[in-house]
């Protein structure tokens, strides 16, 4: 009787877990690989070098710095940050994954949502309080990518494992895979949306922002030069 009760409890726990994972957090939600256009804007960023699987610590430090700044400015209700990561290297192709490069930070789009937001003033004040960040303005650009639900880290991992292969396959079919020089992940927690995309090669505003040197690649003939 006790064993049957334990089994029933275990089955119920598993069922609840699967419900949370699959339905509540929409882990297996359908997605479409398509052309995504981003408006112009500005980046507040800091460089990262290391395994991409450990970049969460760096992003968390950005979140903490921003939260501390907003507490000082007492304007948390006026600003809903959108975080991002730009990833420059393919861990499967470089000799040392600890040399993988990325930049992470806050992305401020020029759109209707931010039309009354004092972007330049915010950036200058933020940089005065946190000296580890740089800024970069960028023009609007087109990319190939997909959008996923965003509730927590599980969504990000699901988006990465499902999205990257699908986007690259679609790019190969379009014969534009060789134009990709970096990937852009946008984490919009307010709208619960994760965007994974590859800007086209011509979008140089987003390229080569890293402070770290290009790592050695296994395939030296196709290695990056910047």
C-alpha positions as CSV (number, residue, x, y, z in Angstrom):
1,X,0.0,0.0,0.0
2,X,2.8,2.4,0.9
3,X,4.7,1.6,-2.3
4,X,1.6,2.3,-4.3
5,X,1.1,5.6,-2.6
6,X,4.8,6.5,-3.2
7,X,4.4,5.6,-6.8
8,X,1.3,7.7,-7.2
9,X,3.0,10.7,-5.6
10,X,6.0,10.3,-7.9
11,X,3.8,10.1,-11.0
12,X,1.9,13.2,-9.9
13,X,5.1,15.1,-9.3
14,X,6.4,14.2,-12.7
15,X,3.1,15.2,-14.3
16,X,3.1,18.6,-12.6
17,X,6.8,19.1,-13.6
18,X,6.0,18.3,-17.2
19,X,3.0,20.6,-17.2
20,X,5.1,23.5,-15.9
21,X,7.9,22.8,-18.4
22,X,5.8,22.1,-21.6
23,X,2.7,24.2,-21.1
24,X,3.1,26.9,-18.6
25,X,6.6,27.9,-19.8
26,X,5.8,27.0,-23.5
27,X,9.1,25.1,-23.9
28,X,8.0,23.3,-27.0
29,X,6.1,26.3,-28.6
30,X,6.2,26.4,-32.3
31,X,8.6,29.0,-33.9
32,X,9.2,30.3,-37.4
33,X,12.6,31.2,-38.9
34,X,12.2,34.4,-40.8
35,X,13.7,37.7,-41.6
36,X,13.7,40.0,-38.5
37,X,14.2,43.8,-38.8
38,X,15.6,45.7,-35.8
39,X,15.2,49.5,-35.5
40,X,18.3,51.7,-34.8
41,X,19.4,52.2,-31.2
42,X,22.3,52.1,-28.8
43,X,24.1,49.5,-26.8
44,X,25.6,49.7,-23.3
45,X,27.9,46.8,-23.2
46,X,30.8,45.0,-21.6
47,X,33.1,42.4,-23.0
48,X,33.2,38.7,-22.0
49,X,35.7,35.9,-22.7
50,X,35.1,32.3,-21.7
51,X,32.8,29.4,-22.1
52,X,29.4,30.5,-23.4
53,X,27.7,28.1,-20.9
54,X,29.1,30.3,-18.1
55,X,28.1,33.7,-19.5
56,X,25.0,33.9,-17.3
57,X,27.2,35.1,-14.5
58,X,28.3,38.1,-16.6
59,X,24.7,38.9,-17.6
60,X,23.7,38.7,-14.0
61,X,26.3,41.3,-13.1
62,X,24.9,43.6,-15.8
63,X,21.4,43.2,-14.2
64,X,22.8,43.9,-10.7
65,X,24.6,47.0,-11.9
66,X,21.5,48.3,-13.6
67,X,19.3,47.6,-10.6
68,X,21.7,49.4,-8.3
69,X,21.8,52.4,-10.7
70,X,18.0,52.5,-10.9
71,X,17.7,52.5,-7.1
72,X,20.0,55.5,-7.0
73,X,18.0,57.3,-9.7
74,X,14.7,56.2,-8.3
75,X,13.3,55.8,-11.8
76,X,12.7,52.1,-12.0
77,X,9.1,52.5,-13.1
78,X,10.2,54.6,-16.1
79,X,12.4,52.0,-17.7
80,X,12.0,48.4,-18.6
81,X,15.5,47.1,-19.7
82,X,16.0,44.8,-22.6
83,X,19.2,42.8,-22.3
84,X,21.3,41.3,-25.1
85,X,24.3,39.1,-25.9
86,X,26.4,39.2,-29.1
87,X,28.3,36.0,-29.7
88,X,31.3,36.0,-32.1
89,X,32.7,32.5,-32.1
90,X,31.6,29.0,-32.8
91,X,32.6,26.8,-29.8
92,X,32.7,23.8,-32.1
93,X,35.3,25.4,-34.4
94,X,37.8,27.2,-32.0
95,X,40.7,25.4,-30.4
96,X,40.0,26.6,-26.9
97,X,36.4,27.3,-25.8
98,X,37.7,29.4,-23.0
99,X,38.7,32.0,-25.6
100,X,35.1,32.4,-26.9
101,X,34.2,36.1,-27.2
102,X,31.0,37.9,-26.5
103,X,29.6,41.3,-25.4
104,X,26.6,41.6,-23.2
105,X,24.6,44.5,-21.8
106,X,21.5,46.6,-22.4
107,X,20.0,47.5,-25.8
108,X,18.0,50.6,-26.3
109,X,15.9,50.7,-29.4
110,X,14.7,53.9,-31.0
111,X,11.0,53.1,-31.2
112,X,7.6,54.4,-30.0
113,X,8.1,52.7,-26.6
114,X,11.2,54.7,-25.9
115,X,10.2,57.9,-27.6
116,X,9.8,59.8,-24.3
117,X,12.8,58.2,-22.7
118,X,15.9,60.3,-22.3
119,X,18.3,57.8,-23.8
120,X,21.4,59.9,-24.0
121,X,21.0,61.2,-20.4
122,X,20.4,57.7,-19.1
123,X,23.5,56.4,-20.8
124,X,25.8,59.1,-19.5
125,X,24.5,58.8,-16.0
126,X,24.8,55.0,-16.1
127,X,28.4,55.2,-17.4
128,X,29.3,57.7,-14.6
129,X,28.2,55.2,-12.0
130,X,29.5,52.0,-13.7
131,X,32.9,52.5,-15.4
132,X,33.1,49.0,-16.9
133,X,30.8,49.7,-19.8
134,X,31.1,51.1,-23.3
135,X,28.4,52.4,-25.7
136,X,27.8,52.0,-29.4
137,X,25.1,53.4,-31.6
138,X,23.9,51.2,-34.4
139,X,21.7,51.7,-37.5
140,X,18.6,49.6,-38.2
141,X,19.5,46.2,-39.6
142,X,18.0,43.0,-41.0
143,X,18.7,39.5,-39.6
144,X,17.6,36.0,-40.0
145,X,16.2,34.5,-36.8
146,X,13.4,33.3,-34.7
147,X,11.4,34.3,-31.6
148,X,10.7,32.2,-28.5
149,X,8.8,32.5,-25.2
150,X,10.9,33.8,-22.4
151,X,10.1,33.1,-18.8
152,X,13.3,31.7,-17.4
153,X,16.7,30.0,-18.1
154,X,14.9,26.9,-19.4
155,X,13.4,28.9,-22.2
156,X,16.8,30.3,-23.2
157,X,18.3,26.8,-23.3
158,X,15.4,25.5,-25.3
159,X,15.6,28.4,-27.7
160,X,19.4,27.9,-28.2
161,X,19.1,24.1,-28.8
162,X,16.1,24.4,-31.1
163,X,16.8,27.8,-32.7
164,X,20.4,27.8,-33.8
165,X,20.3,24.6,-35.9
166,X,17.0,25.6,-37.5
167,X,18.2,29.1,-38.4
168,X,21.5,27.9,-39.8
169,X,19.7,25.3,-41.9
170,X,17.4,27.9,-43.3
171,X,20.4,30.2,-44.0
172,X,22.1,27.4,-45.8
173,X,19.0,26.8,-48.0
174,X,19.1,30.6,-48.8
175,X,22.8,30.5,-49.4
176,X,23.5,33.2,-46.9
177,X,25.2,31.2,-44.1
178,X,28.6,32.6,-45.0
179,X,27.4,36.1,-44.4
180,X,26.9,35.4,-40.7
181,X,29.7,36.8,-38.5
182,X,27.9,36.9,-35.1
183,X,24.7,35.9,-33.4
184,X,22.5,38.3,-31.5
185,X,20.3,37.2,-28.6
186,X,17.8,39.7,-27.2
187,X,16.2,39.0,-23.8
188,X,13.0,41.0,-23.4
189,X,11.6,39.9,-20.1
190,X,8.8,42.5,-20.0
191,X,7.2,41.1,-23.2
192,X,8.4,37.5,-22.3
193,X,10.2,37.2,-25.7
194,X,13.6,35.8,-26.6
195,X,14.9,36.6,-30.1
196,X,17.8,34.7,-31.6
197,X,19.1,36.0,-34.8
198,X,22.1,36.4,-37.1
199,X,22.7,39.9,-38.5
200,X,23.9,40.0,-42.1
201,X,27.6,40.6,-42.6
202,X,27.1,44.1,-43.8
203,X,25.8,45.2,-40.4
204,X,29.3,46.2,-39.2
205,X,27.9,48.3,-36.4
206,X,27.4,45.2,-34.3
207,X,30.7,43.5,-35.4
208,X,34.0,43.4,-33.6
209,X,33.0,45.1,-30.4
210,X,34.9,42.7,-28.2
211,X,38.0,43.8,-26.4
212,X,39.5,40.3,-26.7
213,X,41.6,39.0,-29.6
214,X,40.3,36.6,-32.2
215,X,40.9,33.0,-30.9
216,X,42.6,30.3,-33.0
217,X,40.3,28.3,-35.1
218,X,40.6,24.6,-36.0
219,X,39.9,25.4,-39.6
220,X,42.5,28.1,-40.2
221,X,41.5,28.6,-43.8
222,X,38.1,29.9,-42.7
223,X,39.2,31.6,-39.5
224,X,38.0,35.1,-38.7
225,X,40.4,38.0,-39.4
226,X,39.1,40.6,-36.9
